[in-house]
Amino acid sequence: MTKTSVFAAVLLLASTYGLAQDAPPAPTVRKACDDLKAEIARRLDAKGVVGYSLDIVDKGKQTEGKIVGGCDGGTKSIVYNRAEASQAKSADAKKPQ
């Protein structure tokens, strides 16, 4: 093999690799906030978590709690808040058995 053919092969390989890297990202799935909120609540309930709230807020809004999900195409966030011990007991008492 000559130096020219090796160089051409390397150049061809490098250019194809570059094209593969420029591929557009896969589209994100737009999930409804109520559906995602219900899914997160099911997961928390299955783990035995009690005394919490999940709130849907505009993305970037200042809020207390931990952001646990994004929905409506990234325009909204779902925020997890842990209730105080006294609120958790009253919330548990109100849950249907």
C-alpha positions in Angstrom: 0.0 0.0 0.0 1.3 3.4 -0.8 1.4 6.4 1.4 -1.2 8.1 -0.7 -3.7 5.3 -0.5 -3.2 5.0 3.3 -3.7 8.8 3.6 -6.8 8.7 1.5 -8.3 5.8 3.6 -7.6 7.7 6.9 -9.1 10.9 5.4 -12.2 9.0 4.3 -12.6 7.4 7.7 -12.2 10.7 9.5 -14.7 12.5 7.4 -17.4 9.7 7.8 -16.9 9.8 11.6 -17.4 13.6 11.5 -20.6 13.2 9.6 -21.9 10.7 12.1 -21.2 13.1 15.0 -23.2 15.9 13.3 -26.4 13.9 13.3 -29.3 15.8 14.9 -30.4 14.7 18.4 -33.3 12.5 18.7 -36.6 14.4 19.4 -37.7 14.4 23.0 -41.0 12.9 23.9 -43.6 15.5 25.0 -45.2 14.1 28.1 -48.3 15.6 29.7 -47.6 17.0 33.2 -50.5 15.2 34.8 -49.4 11.9 33.4 -45.8 12.4 34.6 -47.0 13.6 38.0 -49.1 10.5 38.4 -46.2 8.2 37.4 -43.9 9.8 39.9 -46.5 9.5 42.6 -46.9 5.8 41.9 -43.2 5.3 42.2 -43.0 7.2 45.5 -46.0 5.3 46.9 -44.5 2.0 45.8 -41.4 2.9 47.8 -43.5 3.6 50.9 -42.9 7.4 50.8 -45.6 9.3 52.7 -46.2 13.0 53.5 -45.1 14.6 50.2 -46.5 16.9 47.6 -45.8 17.1 43.9 -46.4 20.5 42.3 -46.4 21.5 38.6 -44.7 24.9 38.1 -43.3 26.9 35.2 -39.7 26.0 34.4 -37.2 28.2 36.1 -39.7 29.5 38.7 -38.1 30.0 42.1 -39.6 27.4 44.4 -38.7 25.3 47.4 -38.3 21.6 47.0 -36.5 19.4 44.5 -37.2 19.3 40.8 -38.0 15.7 40.0 -39.2 15.9 36.4 -39.9 18.1 33.4 -43.0 18.0 31.2 -44.9 19.8 28.5 -41.9 19.9 26.2 -39.6 21.3 28.9 -41.8 24.3 29.7 -42.9 23.0 33.1 -41.2 21.3 36.1 -42.5 18.9 38.7 -41.3 19.8 42.2 -41.2 17.4 45.2 -41.8 18.7 48.7 -41.6 16.7 51.9 -44.3 17.6 54.4 -43.5 18.4 58.0 -44.0 15.5 60.4 -47.4 16.8 61.7 -48.6 17.4 58.1 -47.5 13.9 57.1 -49.5 12.3 59.8 -52.7 14.2 58.9 -52.1 13.5 55.2 -51.7 9.8 55.9 -55.0 9.8 57.9 -56.8 11.3 54.9 -55.5 8.8 52.4 -58.1 6.1 51.5 -57.1 2.7 52.6 
